[in-house]
């Protein structure tokens, strides 16, 4: 009896252990499946969209963009964003949806898709009630009109799978829908997008050749997301097919520069097209493990450096066909955004901190410097030094909430710049050690899991308008992990303070290790000074911390178009007559002749740093008569700097 009892007890114990081991084994398999899609292991993993919420000045900017700027109301301003091209307004034989300046059937799909993507992301990040109502209504509308076979797109059945921008327009919309699904945990939206993509792949797999239109290769953005979610190889296979068949793409990657010029085999070197395509090899590397793709990606991104302005913007007037002369060569807002996206993608895959540094330079300077602080208008194209805004660059240089006179493409993309920046501010290193990393600095709140423990991180700062960042760590229970903090290249003597922590600098990051408890605080003080950023013509720009400071030129605006039932307008900007526009740095003092000044102005709105310049550099420059004159420089995106001098010659 005792033996029988002991045997029963042994069997029960083994069954219990077996169940527990089975559960643990299942968990290991699940965990493995989640990362097995990465053969070439990326350095960092992105957090779920909306795990990072904006705070402070950037939240205020995004809220204002939605409430009173074009970001929340583009469909009320132009038919390109309101033609409902993905549902009731699809292209039918004899009834093309081509109500746009180019009379192109897919054009409205780009406008509506990219704008809806930006508006969805802004709404989900800010939790703006009115914007979220609008988003939910639109998402439900798209789901209700999805075809029985899963198709979501801009064409009727007779016109499908024949190119004409079909892949590109789906890309524009689906990026927003997938972000919404992540932010709201709406699995039905994920399923709807997956069904739509599966149907599209099936349709094109039946075609011997794909008839491509511009940007169709960027369907890989959607394929990468679905491949990472599911591990289904068909998404990778279709992505590689696009890479191999897309005209001029492989040739461009193999030789991005020819004889000192930018290779123009990919859509004549169109700025937005070449810049967005540069992120494709990084995905193929992580998915296949083929290091040749990684090499191509690094080389093609580094080729951009020869064509970049001090503000971080890539030459794109519309093509990368001129050296980056600050006075008379322009750059497009679409290219600003696509360069930002590609730099962030390259940094996430490779772990190279310089990519994040370049993305930060671009967003805080070129992106802010090509828009109005209140979100009422942007410039389609801009010069670095602006002495006039009067429809230069083929009517591309004017402030407008739509830019219907050229194409409603830059305005939708401008709505995406801040959400993509926010979504990449924090990432998780993929090494053996539990960790989380601050890649970019901006006021925000992070909610995530580390080793199964919920951790809330509050990043309290006015960066880039302040050099101090305070990070408050609040786990639900004690947990040991490593906090990575990217060190900006311009900060030579960064100070990190955290009680009881082990702190070391490894390449471009500070690593802060400790067992964290609720209420732990890390304080970062960046070493800010006035530095010179060289332009290609031997002129220099002045930078303090992450911001370029520019000389504002007195100006006045001239309205050239009004929009019904809206306060938004198109307008040019004219220089006030007699205003001096020729200044140079004294050769002896150079940048050392300037000091950072923080002014408290009662007219300046709290947390709206660009509405009224409360942050300035003050020093002396020579005017056109050669007289040493006191000048005040302001951040590049300041409202006073609609007209501006960014670069200066040096008088020896």
GIDA-V782881 format. One record per residue. N is the residue number from 0. RES is the residue in one letter. PHI is phi in degrees with one decimal (* if undefined). OMEGA is omega in radians with two decimals (999 if undefined). Layout:
N:RES:PHI:OMEGA, N:RES:PHI:OMEGA
This chain:
0:X:*:-3.13, 1:X:-65.5:3.12, 2:X:-65.1:-3.14, 3:X:-62.2:3.13, 4:X:-63.2:3.14, 5:X:-63.3:-3.14, 6:X:-64.9:3.12, 7:X:-61.4:-3.14, 8:X:-61.9:3.13, 9:X:-62.7:-3.13, 10:X:-63.4:3.14, 11:X:-61.7:3.14, 12:X:-61.6:-3.11, 13:X:-65.6:3.09, 14:X:-62.6:3.13, 15:X:-61.9:3.12, 16:X:-63.2:3.14, 17:X:-62.6:3.10, 18:X:-61.3:-3.12, 19:X:-64.4:3.11, 20:X:-64.2:3.12, 21:X:-61.6:3.12, 22:X:-64.0:3.13, 23:X:-66.3:-3.14, 24:X:-64.8:3.10, 25:X:-61.3:3.12, 26:X:-64.0:3.11, 27:X:-62.6:3.13, 28:X:-61.8:3.13, 29:X:-61.9:3.13, 30:X:-61.5:-3.14, 31:X:-63.9:-3.14, 32:X:-62.9:-3.12, 33:X:-69.5:-3.10, 34:X:-115.5:-3.06, 35:X:-70.0:3.10, 36:X:-69.3:-3.11, 37:X:-99.3:3.08, 38:X:-82.7:2.93, 39:X:-87.9:-2.92, 40:X:-70.9:3.07, 41:X:-67.9:-3.10, 42:X:-70.7:-3.09, 43:X:-136.1:3.00, 44:X:-110.3:3.08, 45:X:-72.8:3.00, 46:X:-78.6:3.06, 47:X:-62.7:3.12, 48:X:-59.9:-3.13, 49:X:80.4:2.92, 50:X:-69.1:3.12, 51:X:-113.7:-3.11, 52:X:-111.0:3.13, 53:X:-70.5:3.06, 54:X:-136.1:2.97, 55:X:58.8:-3.00, 56:X:-64.0:-3.10, 57:X:-73.6:3.04, 58:X:-63.7:3.12, 59:X:-60.2:3.13, 60:X:-63.6:-3.11, 61:X:-66.2:3.09, 62:X:-61.9:-3.12, 63:X:-67.5:3.07, 64:X:-57.8:-3.14, 65:X:-72.9:-3.01, 66:X:-75.5:-3.03, 67:X:-127.0:3.11, 68:X:-94.2:-3.13, 69:X:-73.6:-3.08, 70:X:-59.3:-3.14, 71:X:-93.5:-2.95, 72:X:-140.0:-3.06, 73:X:-62.0:3.13, 74:X:-66.2:3.11, 75:X:-86.4:-3.03, 76:X:-104.6:-3.08, 77:X:-152.7:-3.12, 78:X:-69.4:-3.14, 79:X:-59.6:-3.13, 80:X:-96.2:-3.05, 81:X:-127.8:-3.09, 82:X:-81.1:3.10, 83:X:53.7:-2.99, 84:X:-68.1:3.14, 85:X:-89.2:-3.10, 86:X:-138.4:-3.06, 87:X:-72.6:-3.06, 88:X:-103.8:-3.13, 89:X:-59.0:3.04, 90:X:-75.6:3.06, 91:X:-119.9:3.07, 92:X:-55.2:-3.12, 93:X:80.1:-3.14, 94:X:-139.0:-3.14, 95:X:-75.5:3.05, 96:X:-88.0:-3.00, 97:X:-124.8:3.11, 98:X:-78.8:3.13, 99:X:-150.4:-3.02, 100:X:-62.6:-3.11, 101:X:-94.3:-3.11, 102:X:56.4:-3.09, 103:X:-107.6:-3.01, 104:X:-65.3:-3.07, 105:X:-91.8:-2.98, 106:X:-57.0:-3.12, 107:X:-66.7:3.09, 108:X:-65.8:3.06, 109:X:-65.1:-3.11, 110:X:-60.9:-3.09, 111:X:-65.5:-3.11, 112:X:-64.6:-3.13, 113:X:-68.7:3.12, 114:X:-67.3:3.12, 115:X:-61.3:3.08, 116:X:-59.4:-3.13, 117:X:-64.1:-3.12, 118:X:-67.0:3.08, 119:X:-61.4:-3.11, 120:X:-64.9:3.11, 121:X:-60.3:-3.13, 122:X:-64.3:-3.11, 123:X:-66.1:-3.12, 124:X:-78.0:-3.09, 125:X:-90.9:-3.03, 126:X:60.6:3.09, 127:X:-64.7:-2.98, 128:X:-62.3:-3.12, 129:X:-62.2:-3.14, 130:X:-66.7:3.14, 131:X:-66.8:3.07, 132:X:-61.0:3.13, 133:X:-63.5:3.14, 134:X:-64.4:-3.10, 135:X:-61.4:3.12, 136:X:-61.6:-3.11, 137:X:-71.0:3.12, 138:X:-59.0:3.12, 139:X:-61.8:3.12, 140:X:-61.5:3.13, 141:X:-66.0:3.14, 142:X:-64.6:-3.13, 143:X:-68.2:-3.10, 144:X:-99.9:3.07, 145:X:-63.3:-3.10, 146:X:-67.6:-3.10, 147:X:-60.3:3.14, 148:X:-84.4:3.09, 149:X:103.2:-3.03, 150:X:-64.3:2.90, 151:X:-128.8:-3.12, 152:X:177.6:-2.96, 153:X:-101.4:-3.05, 154:X:-121.7:2.97, 155:X:-72.8:-3.06, 156:X:-55.1:-3.08, 157:X:-69.7:-3.00, 158:X:-109.4:-3.00, 159:X:-79.2:3.03, 160:X:62.5:3.11, 161:X:-124.8:3.14, 162:X:76.4:3.12, 163:X:57.7:3.08, 164:X:80.6:-3.10, 165:X:-61.8:-3.13, 166:X:-66.3:-3.10, 167:X:-64.7:-3.08, 168:X:-67.5:3.03, 169:X:-61.9:3.11, 170:X:-55.0:-3.09, 171:X:-57.9:-3.10, 172:X:-75.3:-3.01, 173:X:-66.1:3.08, 174:X:-58.8:3.11, 175:X:-70.5:-3.14, 176:X:-64.7:3.13, 177:X:-68.7:3.06, 178:X:-65.1:3.10, 179:X:-61.3:-3.13, 180:X:-60.8:3.10, 181:X:-65.7:-3.06, 182:X:-68.4:-3.05, 183:X:-110.4:-3.06, 184:X:56.5:-3.14, 185:X:-90.8:-3.08, 186:X:-69.7:3.12, 187:X:-64.6:3.11, 188:X:-69.2:3.06, 189:X:-57.2:-3.13, 190:X:-64.1:-3.12, 191:X:-63.6:3.13, 192:X:-66.6:3.14, 193:X:-61.6:3.11, 194:X:-61.4:-3.12, 195:X:-64.9:-3.14, 196:X:-67.6:3.11, 197:X:-58.3:-3.14, 198:X:-66.6:3.14, 199:X:-65.6:3.11, 200:X:-60.7:3.12, 201:X:-60.2:-3.14, 202:X:-64.0:-3.12, 203:X:-79.5:3.08, 204:X:-66.1:3.08, 205:X:-80.3:-3.14, 206:X:-99.0:3.11, 207:X:-67.1:3.12, 208:X:-131.5:3.08, 209:X:-94.9:3.06, 210:X:-88.1:-3.01, 211:X:-87.0:2.89, 212:X:-122.5:-3.07, 213:X:-58.0:3.08, 214:X:77.1:-3.09, 215:X:-60.5:3.14, 216:X:-63.2:-3.08, 217:X:-78.4:2.93, 218:X:-57.0:3.10, 219:X:-61.7:3.06, 220:X:-59.2:-3.14, 221:X:-75.4:-3.14, 222:X:-60.2:3.13, 223:X:-62.9:3.14, 224:X:-60.6:-3.10, 225:X:-69.1:3.09, 226:X:-64.3:3.12, 227:X:-66.6:3.14, 228:X:-75.4:-2.96, 229:X:-111.3:-3.03, 230:X:74.8:-3.11, 231:X:-72.9:-3.02, 232:X:-68.5:-3.11, 233:X:-63.8:3.13, 234:X:-71.1:3.07, 235:X:-67.3:-3.12, 236:X:-60.4:-3.13, 237:X:-69.6:3.08, 238:X:-62.0:3.11, 239:X:-66.6:3.07, 240:X:-65.2:3.10, 241:X:-60.0:-3.14, 242:X:-60.5:-3.06, 243:X:-78.5:-3.04, 244:X:-96.8:-3.05, 245:X:-67.2:-3.02, 246:X:-58.6:3.03, 247:X:79.8:-3.00, 248:X:-70.0:-3.11, 249:X:-64.3:3.12, 250:X:-62.8:3.12, 251:X:-63.7:-3.13, 252:X:-63.6:-3.10, 253:X:-71.2:-3.13, 254:X:-150.2:-3.08, 255:X:-69.5:3.10, 256:X:-129.8:-3.14, 257:X:-132.1:3.09, 258:X:56.6:3.13, 259:X:81.8:3.11, 260:X:-114.9:3.10, 261:X:-71.9:-3.13, 262:X:-61.6:-3.05, 263:X:-108.0:-3.11, 264:X:-74.1:3.14, 265:X:-101.4:-3.11, 266:X:47.0:3.06, 267:X:58.7:-3.12, 268:X:75.7:3.12, 269:X:-58.3:-2.97, 270:X:-53.4:-3.10, 271:X:-65.3:-3.10, 272:X:-65.0:-3.09, 273:X:-70.7:-3.08, 274:X:-71.9:3.14, 275:X:-67.6:-3.11, 276:X:-65.6:-3.05, 277:X:-63.6:-3.12, 278:X:-86.1:-3.09, 279:X:-60.8:-3.09, 280:X:-60.5:-3.12, 281:X:-66.1:3.07, 282:X:-66.7:-3.11, 283:X:-60.2:3.09, 284:X:-65.1:-3.10, 285:X:-66.4:-3.08, 286:X:-83.8:-3.07, 287:X:-108.3:-3.06, 288:X:80.2:-3.13, 289:X:-77.4:-3.06, 290:X:-68.0:3.08, 291:X:-61.9:3.11, 292:X:-65.9:3.12, 293:X:-61.6:3.12, 294:X:-62.0:3.12, 295:X:-60.4:-3.12, 296:X:-60.4:-3.13, 297:X:-62.2:-3.09, 298:X:-68.3:-3.08, 299:X:-72.6:3.09, 300:X:-70.7:3.14, 301:X:-66.8:3.11, 302:X:-63.0:3.12, 303:X:-63.7:-3.00, 304:X:-57.6:-3.11, 305:X:-76.6:-3.00, 306:X:-125.7:-3.01, 307:X:-110.8:3.08, 308:X:-77.7:3.07, 309:X:-55.9:-3.13, 310:X:-74.6:-3.09, 311:X:98.1:-3.08, 312:X:-80.5:3.09, 313:X:-86.3:3.04, 314:X:-51.6:3.14, 315:X:-165.7:-3.03, 316:X:-113.6:-0.40, 317:X:-71.0:-2.99, 318:X:-114.6:3.07, 319:X:-87.2:-2.99, 320:X:-130.5:3.11, 321:X:-142.8:3.01, 322:X:-66.8:-3.03, 323:X:-75.8:3.08, 324:X:-77.6:-3.02, 325:X:-64.3:-3.02, 326:X:-88.4:-2.96, 327:X:-141.5:3.07, 328:X:-122.6:-3.01, 329:X:-100.1:3.02, 330:X:-142.8:-2.99, 331:X:-97.4:-3.13, 332:X:-67.0:3.07, 333:X:-56.3:-3.12, 334:X:-71.7:3.03, 335:X:-55.9:-3.10, 336:X:-66.0:-3.08, 337:X:-64.9:3.07, 338:X:-65.5:3.09, 339:X:-57.0:-3.10, 340:X:-61.7:-3.12, 341:X:-67.5:3.11, 342:X:-61.3:3.13, 343:X:-64.4:3.12, 344:X:-64.9:3.13, 345:X:-64.7:3.11, 346:X:-64.4:3.14, 347:X:-63.0:-3.10, 348:X:-75.8:-3.00, 349:X:-92.2:-3.07, 350:X:81.8:-3.12, 351:X:-77.8:-3.07, 352:X:-65.3:-3.10, 353:X:-66.9:3.08, 354:X:-65.5:3.12, 355:X:-68.8:3.07, 356:X:-59.3:-3.13, 357:X:-66.8:3.12, 358:X:-65.0:3.12, 359:X:-65.9:3.09, 360:X:-56.8:-3.10, 361:X:-67.2:-3.06, 362:X:-69.8:-3.08, 363:X:-76.7:-3.06, 364:X:-116.3:-3.09, 365:X:-61.1:-3.09, 366:X:-67.1:3.11, 367:X:-72.1:-3.10, 368:X:-80.1:3.12, 369:X:-113.6:3.12, 370:X:-136.7:2.99, 371:X:-83.1:-3.07, 372:X:-57.5:-3.11, 373:X:-89.1:3.09, 374:X:73.8:-3.10, 375:X:-80.8:-3.06, 376:X:-166.8:3.00, 377:X:-133.0:2.94, 378:X:-95.7:3.05, 379:X:-62.8:3.04, 380:X:-125.9:-3.12, 381:X:-142.1:2.88, 382:X:-88.0:3.06, 383:X:-65.7:3.02, 384:X:-91.1:-3.07, 385:X:-116.9:3.06, 386:X:-104.2:3.12, 387:X:-159.6:2.95, 388:X:-127.9:-2.99, 389:X:-146.1:3.11, 390:X:61.1:3.00, 391:X:-65.6:-3.14, 392:X:57.2:3.09, 393:X:54.4:3.09, 394:X:67.9:-3.11, 395:X:-92.1:3.14, 396:X:-102.7:2.94, 397:X:-152.5:3.03, 398:X:-81.8:-3.10, 399:X:-154.5:3.02, 400:X:-83.7:-3.11, 401:X:-132.4:-2.98, 402:X:60.7:3.07, 403:X:-60.8:-3.09, 404:X:-66.0:3.12, 405:X:-119.0:3.13, 406:X:-174.1:3.10, 407:X:-87.8:-3.13, 408:X:-120.4:-3.09, 409:X:-69.4:-3.13, 410:X:-63.3:3.05, 411:X:-58.4:3.14, 412:X:-66.4:3.12, 413:X:-62.5:3.13, 414:X:-69.9:-3.08, 415:X:-95.0:-3.02, 416:X:-61.1:-3.12, 417:X:-67.5:3.12, 418:X:-58.9:3.13, 419:X:-66.5:3.10, 420:X:-63.2:3.13, 421:X:-58.5:-3.04, 422:X:-65.9:-3.11, 423:X:-113.2:-3.11, 424:X:-70.1:3.11, 425:X:-127.7:3.11, 426:X:-143.3:3.11, 427:X:-111.5:3.04, 428:X:-61.2:-3.08, 429:X:-96.9:3.13, 430:X:-72.5:-3.08, 431:X:-70.7:-3.03, 432:X:-88.2:3.06, 433:X:-57.6:-3.03, 434:X:-161.9:2.98, 435:X:-142.9:-2.96, 436:X:-128.6:3.00, 437:X:-89.4:-3.08, 438:X:-91.1:-3.14, 439:X:-132.3:-3.10, 440:X:-115.2:-3.13, 441:X:-169.9:3.12, 442:X:-64.6:-3.07, 443:X:-164.0:3.05, 444:X:-128.1:-3.12, 445:X:-116.4:3.03, 446:X:-126.4:-3.07, 447:X:-152.1:3.07, 448:X:-115.6:3.00, 449:X:-129.8:-3.09, 450:X:53.2:3.10, 451:X:79.9:-3.14, 452:X:-104.5:3.10, 453:X:-71.1:-3.13, 454:X:-131.2:3.04, 455:X:-108.1:3.12, 456:X:-123.1:3.05, 457:X:-106.8:3.08, 458:X:-100.9:-3.05, 459:X:-102.0:-3.08, 460:X:-168.1:2.93, 461:X:-107.4:3.10, 462:X:-50.6:0.18, 463:X:-88.5:-3.11, 464:X:-88.6:3.06, 465:X:-146.1:3.13, 466:X:-95.9:-3.14, 467:X:-111.7:3.09, 468:X:-128.5:3.09, 469:X:-113.0:-3.10, 470:X:-113.5:-3.13, 471:X:-105.8:-3.07, 472:X:-104.2:3.14, 473:X:-137.0:3.03, 474:X:-80.8:3.10, 475:X:-73.1:3.02, 476:X:-153.1:3.14, 477:X:-56.8:-3.13, 478:X:-154.6:3.11, 479:X:-95.3:3.01, 480:X:-158.5:-3.12, 481:X:-104.9:3.08, 482:X:-99.1:3.11, 483:X:-94.4:3.13, 484:X:-129.6:3.14, 485:X:-65.7:3.10, 486:X:-99.3:3.10, 487:X:-59.5:-3.08, 488:X:-61.3:-3.08, 489:X:-78.9:-3.11, 490:X:-94.3:-3.03, 491:X:-82.0:-3.08, 492:X:-129.0:3.12, 493:X:-63.5:3.10, 494:X:-112.1:3.11, 495:X:-118.1:3.14, 496:X:-123.3:3.05, 497:X:-159.4:-3.07, 498:X:-62.5:3.05, 499:X:77.8:-3.08, 500:X:-101.3:2.97, 501:X:-93.9:-3.03, 502:X:-123.5:3.07, 503:X:-143.5:3.09, 504:X:-104.9:3.13, 505:X:-126.1:-3.10, 506:X:53.0:-3.05, 507:X:-91.1:-3.06, 508:X:-131.5:2.87, 509:X:-92.4:3.11, 510:X:-115.1:-3.07, 511:X:-115.6:-3.07, 512:X:-113.6:2.98, 513:X:-171.9:2.95, 514:X:-88.4:-2.97, 515:X:-86.7:3.05, 516:X:-123.9:3.11, 517:X:-58.0:3.13, 518:X:99.4:3.09, 519:X:-64.7:-3.05, 520:X:-131.1:3.00, 521:X:-117.6:3.11, 522:X:-112.9:3.11, 523:X:-115.4:3.03, 524:X:-123.4:-3.13, 525:X:-80.8:-3.13, 526:X:-87.1:-3.07, 527:X:-101.2:3.05, 528:X:-151.1:3.13, 529:X:-84.5:-3.12, 530:X:-123.8:3.10, 531:X:-98.0:3.04, 532:X:-112.6:-3.01, 533:X:-82.7:2.98, 534:X:-97.3:-3.04, 535:X:-71.9:-3.07, 536:X:-99.7:3.12, 537:X:69.6:2.97, 538:X:-86.2:-3.13, 539:X:-132.1:2.95, 540:X:-104.3:-3.13, 541:X:-109.9:-3.10, 542:X:-125.5:3.05, 543:X:-121.7:-3.02, 544:X:62.6:-3.12, 545:X:-88.0:-2.99, 546:X:-108.9:2.90, 547:X:-77.9:3.06, 548:X:-110.7:-2.98, 549:X:-124.5:3.11, 550:X:-92.2:3.14, 551:X:-71.3:3.10, 552:X:-107.3:-3.12, 553:X:-56.6:-3.02, 554:X:-147.6:3.04, 555:X:-143.6:-3.07, 556:X:-95.1:3.11, 557:X:-131.9:-3.10, 558:X:-68.8:3.10, 559:X:-122.7:3.09, 560:X:-160.4:3.06, 561:X:-115.5:3.14, 562:X:-114.0:-3.12, 563:X:-59.2:3.09, 564:X:55.5:3.13, 565:X:-152.3:3.04, 566:X:-87.3:-3.08, 567:X:-79.6:-3.06, 568:X:-142.1:2.86, 569:X:-93.9:3.13, 570:X:-154.7:3.00, 571:X:-98.0:-3.14, 572:X:-129.8:-3.10, 573:X:-112.7:3.09, 574:X:-74.2:3.07, 575:X:-64.6:-3.04, 576:X:-57.4:3.11, 577:X:89.1:-3.14, 578:X:-72.9:-3.14, 579:X:-70.6:-3.13, 580:X:-127.5:3.14, 581:X:-119.9:-3.14, 582:X:-138.9:3.11, 583:X:-143.2:3.13, 584:X:-79.2:3.01, 585:X:-63.3:-3.06, 586:X:-61.7:-3.10, 587:X:-73.8:-3.06, 588:X:-83.8:-3.07, 589:X:48.4:-3.11, 590:X:-66.6:-3.12, 591:X:-67.1:3.12, 592:X:-84.5:-3.10, 593:X:-119.7:3.08, 594:X:-123.6:3.07, 595:X:-79.3:-3.13, 596:X:-124.2:3.05, 597:X:-104.1:-3.12, 598:X:-100.6:3.02, 599:X:-95.6:-3.10, 600:X:-114.5:-3.10, 601:X:-63.1:-3.14, 602:X:-83.6:-3.11, 603:X:-75.6:3.13, 604:X:-78.9:3.14, 605:X:-59.9:3.10, 606:X:67.4:3.00, 607:X:-112.7:-2.95, 608:X:-67.9:-3.07, 609:X:-97.3:3.10, 610:X:-71.9:3.12, 611:X:-147.2:-3.00, 612:X:-67.8:3.05, 613:X:-93.7:3.12, 614:X:-117.4:-3.07, 615:X:-141.7:2.88, 616:X:-110.1:-3.14, 617:X:-124.8:-3.13, 618:X:-170.1:-3.10, 619:X:-127.3:3.04, 620:X:-136.4:3.01, 621:X:-82.9:3.02, 622:X:-87.3:-3.04, 623:X:-66.6:3.07, 624:X:-86.0:-3.13, 625:X:81.2:3.14, 626:X:-95.6:3.12, 627:X:-68.9:-2.99, 628:X:-128.3:3.06, 629:X:-72.3:3.13, 630:X:-133.2:3.09, 631:X:-122.9:3.13, 632:X:-102.2:-3.10, 633:X:-127.1:3.09, 634:X:-57.5:-2.99, 635:X:-58.3:-3.11, 636:X:-87.8:-3.08, 637:X:-64.3:-3.11, 638:X:-64.1:3.11, 639:X:-69.0:-3.00, 640:X:-102.3:3.02, 641:X:-56.2:2.93, 642:X:-106.9:-2.94, 643:X:-163.5:2.89, 644:X:-113.8:3.14, 645:X:-99.9:-3.09, 646:X:-114.2:-3.06, 647:X:-136.2:2.99, 648:X:-75.6:3.14, 649:X:-114.9:3.10, 650:X:-83.3:-3.05, 651:X:-83.0:999
